Amino acid sequence: MHSLGTHLIIELEKCNQNILDDKVLIETILTNAASESGAQIIGSTFHKFIPIGVTGVVSISESHLAVHTWPELSYASVDIFSCGDNFNLNECAQKIIRGFQSTKVSKMKIDRGIDNKFSNQEIS
């Protein structure tokens, strides 16, 4: 496969519920994690759900960071995708994990690119 980028899918459990419901703090955590890890930020958008939860995206020149939170479950899903060499995905992930105060983490790394080996199943 000709790799064009790396995608980290991160499941964060046992997070601080107050952090997961704070739109401003979540945007700060993701933005700081991206910039401190070498990414060039080009924009962001975040939304606070009523009554609870936050979703958002930080667009970076290397690709993006995305988050969706379930504060009532102490859970957040995070995606980090980069097609650049100057951005440290693992450092970025660790900063987000610490920022959300998660104590149970699982990560999956996927190399994205041409001729990948994913199954070719249609999703309906």
Summary of the structure (lengths in Angstrom):
residues: 124
radius of gyration: 14.7
end to end distance: 26.5
largest distance: 44.2
contacts: 369
relative contact order: 0.32
helix: 27%
strand: 44%
